[in-house]
Amino acid sequence: ESRQDYFVCSGANKGKDVCGSKHYIRAVVLEKGVLAHLKYVIGYISAFEQQFRTAMGEKHKSDVKKELAAKKKQLAKTENRIAELDRLFKCIYEDKSKGILSESRFQMLADDYEKEQEELHEQVENLTVEIAETEEQSGNLERFIAKVHKYLDLQELTPATLNDLVKRVYVHAPQIVDGKRTQEIDICYDLVGILPLALFQRNAETA
């Protein structure tokens, strides 16, 4: 007897802004789809490893460059705001000393500035860690390829295999194409993310 359990879109319960329709997919269908994609990716990398490495290296460098630029820009903005708060604090201290600013007003502003600075310093620490981690991602591609080598004879999908190779699975809302119900699935692989179909097509043509 075939299994009848389902996976239901978690975004549907968060409102239409997150997901416009409450869709689902049978577990057995999802598992077969994921297994088929895994086998395709593993087989492809086994046959065209160097081409895959080259193409993914280019994609990875581009993605990392954009991510680093955005994080460094945010870091600079946060550090500038911290410096600005230092200047503002000195200004209100001088105003208090000159009698321009009352003690209560000074304390209220000082407390606000100190609270904001604490939050900003925490952001700086987090961004610094994230930047360092992003810069260390250059080895992710090789680690993913090494994982793939462990599953060259993959025949069935097990929880251990899934946890090792896949980070998450996105199931799109179903569509009717030529009278048939179709449903797209995106697989986000551990270490390398979603692998675009164009990547495999280009590599196969140039192999």
C-alpha positions as CSV (number, residue, x, y, z in Angstrom):
1,E,0.0,0.0,0.0
2,S,1.4,3.4,-1.0
3,R,2.0,6.0,1.7
4,Q,-0.5,8.9,1.8
5,D,1.3,11.3,4.2
6,Y,1.9,14.9,3.0
7,F,4.2,17.8,3.5
8,V,2.2,21.1,3.8
9,C,3.6,24.5,3.0
10,S,4.6,26.2,6.3
11,G,4.4,29.6,4.8
12,A,0.6,29.4,4.2
13,N,0.0,29.7,7.9
14,K,1.9,33.0,8.0
15,G,-0.5,34.9,5.7
16,K,-0.8,35.7,2.0
17,D,2.2,37.9,2.0
18,V,4.4,34.9,2.7
19,C,2.5,32.3,0.6
20,G,-0.7,33.0,-1.4
21,S,-2.0,29.4,-1.3
22,K,-1.9,26.5,1.1
23,H,-0.3,23.8,-1.0
24,Y,1.1,20.4,-0.2
25,I,3.0,17.5,-1.8
26,R,2.9,13.8,-1.0
27,A,5.9,12.7,1.0
28,V,6.6,9.8,-1.4
29,V,6.6,12.1,-4.4
30,L,8.9,14.6,-2.7
31,E,11.3,11.9,-1.6
32,K,11.4,10.5,-5.1
33,G,12.0,13.9,-6.6
34,V,14.8,14.7,-4.1
35,L,16.5,11.3,-4.7
36,A,16.3,11.8,-8.4
37,H,17.9,15.2,-8.2
38,L,20.6,14.0,-5.8
39,K,21.5,11.1,-8.2
40,Y,21.6,13.5,-11.1
41,V,23.9,16.0,-9.3
42,I,26.1,13.2,-8.0
43,G,26.4,11.6,-11.4
44,Y,27.1,14.9,-13.1
45,I,29.8,15.9,-10.7
46,S,31.3,12.4,-11.0
47,A,31.5,12.8,-14.8
48,F,32.3,16.5,-15.1
49,E,34.0,17.4,-11.8
50,Q,36.5,19.9,-13.1
51,Q,33.9,21.7,-15.2
52,F,31.6,21.8,-12.2
53,R,34.4,23.1,-10.0
54,T,35.3,25.9,-12.5
55,A,31.7,27.0,-13.0
56,M,30.8,26.9,-9.3
57,G,34.0,28.7,-8.4
58,E,33.0,31.6,-10.7
59,K,29.5,31.6,-9.2
60,H,30.8,31.4,-5.7
61,K,33.3,34.2,-6.1
62,S,30.6,36.5,-7.5
63,D,28.1,35.6,-4.7
64,V,30.8,36.0,-2.0
65,K,32.0,39.3,-3.4
66,K,28.4,40.8,-3.4
67,E,27.8,39.4,0.1
68,L,31.0,40.8,1.5
69,A,30.5,44.2,-0.1
70,A,27.0,44.5,1.5
71,K,28.2,43.4,4.9
72,K,31.2,45.7,4.9
73,K,29.0,48.6,3.8
74,Q,26.7,47.9,6.7
75,L,29.7,47.6,9.1
76,A,31.1,50.9,8.0
77,K,27.6,52.5,8.4
78,T,27.3,51.1,11.9
79,E,30.8,52.3,12.9
80,N,30.1,55.7,11.6
81,R,26.9,55.9,13.6
82,I,28.8,54.9,16.8
83,A,31.3,57.7,16.1
84,E,28.4,60.1,15.5
85,L,26.9,59.2,18.8
86,D,30.2,59.9,20.5
87,R,30.2,63.4,19.1
88,L,26.6,63.9,20.1
89,F,27.3,62.8,23.6
90,K,30.1,65.4,23.9
91,C,27.8,68.1,22.5
92,I,25.1,67.4,25.1
93,Y,27.7,67.2,27.8
94,E,29.0,70.7,26.8
95,D,25.5,72.0,26.7
96,K,24.8,70.7,30.2
97,S,28.0,72.3,31.5
98,K,27.0,75.6,29.9
99,G,23.5,75.4,31.4
100,I,21.9,75.1,28.0
101,L,20.6,71.6,28.7
102,S,18.9,70.6,32.0
103,E,20.2,67.7,34.0
104,S,17.1,65.6,33.3
105,R,17.1,66.3,29.6
106,F,20.8,65.5,29.5
107,Q,20.3,62.2,31.3
108,M,17.5,61.2,29.0
109,L,19.5,61.8,25.9
110,A,22.6,60.2,27.4
111,D,20.7,57.1,28.2
112,D,19.2,56.9,24.7
113,Y,22.7,57.3,23.1
114,E,24.3,54.7,25.4
115,K,21.5,52.2,24.7
116,E,21.8,52.7,20.9
117,Q,25.6,52.4,21.1
118,E,25.3,49.1,23.0
119,E,23.1,47.8,20.3
120,L,25.4,49.1,17.5
121,H,28.5,47.5,19.2
122,E,26.7,44.2,19.2
123,Q,25.9,44.6,15.5
124,V,29.6,45.4,14.8
125,E,30.6,42.2,16.6
126,N,28.0,40.1,14.7
127,L,28.9,41.6,11.3
128,T,32.6,41.1,12.0
129,V,32.0,37.4,12.7
130,E,29.8,37.1,9.6
131,I,32.4,38.8,7.4
132,A,35.1,36.4,8.7
133,E,32.8,33.4,8.1
134,T,32.0,34.6,4.5
135,E,35.7,35.0,3.7
136,E,36.3,31.5,4.9
137,Q,33.7,30.0,2.5
138,S,36.2,29.5,-0.2
139,G,36.7,25.9,0.9
140,N,33.0,25.1,0.8
141,L,33.0,23.9,-2.8
142,E,35.7,21.4,-2.2
143,R,34.0,20.1,0.9
144,F,30.8,19.6,-1.0
145,I,32.6,17.7,-3.8
146,A,34.3,15.5,-1.1
147,K,30.8,14.8,0.3
148,V,29.5,13.8,-3.1
149,H,32.3,11.3,-3.5
150,K,30.9,9.4,-0.6
151,Y,27.6,8.8,-2.4
152,L,28.6,7.8,-5.9
153,D,26.5,4.6,-5.5
154,L,23.5,6.3,-3.9
155,Q,20.3,4.2,-4.4
156,E,18.0,5.3,-1.7
157,L,17.3,8.4,0.3
158,T,18.1,8.0,4.0
159,P,17.8,10.7,6.8
160,A,21.6,10.6,7.2
161,T,22.2,11.2,3.5
162,L,19.6,14.0,3.4
163,N,21.0,15.7,6.4
164,D,24.6,15.4,5.0
165,L,23.9,16.8,1.6
166,V,20.8,19.0,1.8
167,K,20.2,22.1,3.8
168,R,16.5,22.7,2.9
169,V,13.9,21.9,0.3
170,Y,11.5,24.5,-1.2
171,V,8.3,23.2,-2.7
172,H,6.5,25.7,-5.0
173,A,2.7,25.9,-5.5
174,P,1.4,23.5,-8.1
175,Q,0.6,24.7,-11.6
176,I,-1.4,23.2,-14.5
177,V,0.7,22.9,-17.7
178,D,-0.9,21.3,-20.7
179,G,-3.7,19.9,-18.6
180,K,-1.3,18.3,-16.2
181,R,-0.5,19.2,-12.6
182,T,3.2,20.1,-12.1
183,Q,5.0,21.2,-9.0
184,E,8.5,22.7,-8.9
185,I,11.0,21.8,-6.2
186,D,14.2,23.7,-5.4
187,I,16.9,21.9,-3.4
188,C,19.3,24.0,-1.4
189,Y,22.5,21.9,-1.0
190,D,24.7,22.2,2.0
191,L,27.7,24.4,1.4
192,V,26.8,25.4,-2.1
193,G,23.1,26.4,-2.1
194,I,20.7,26.0,-5.0
195,L,22.4,24.7,-8.1
196,P,20.9,26.3,-11.2
197,L,20.0,24.1,-14.2
198,A,21.9,26.4,-16.5
199,L,25.1,25.4,-14.7
200,F,24.7,21.8,-15.7
201,Q,23.6,22.5,-19.2
202,R,26.6,24.8,-19.9
203,N,29.1,22.4,-18.5
204,A,27.6,19.5,-20.4
205,E,27.9,21.4,-23.7
206,T,31.5,22.4,-23.0
207,A,32.6,19.0,-21.7
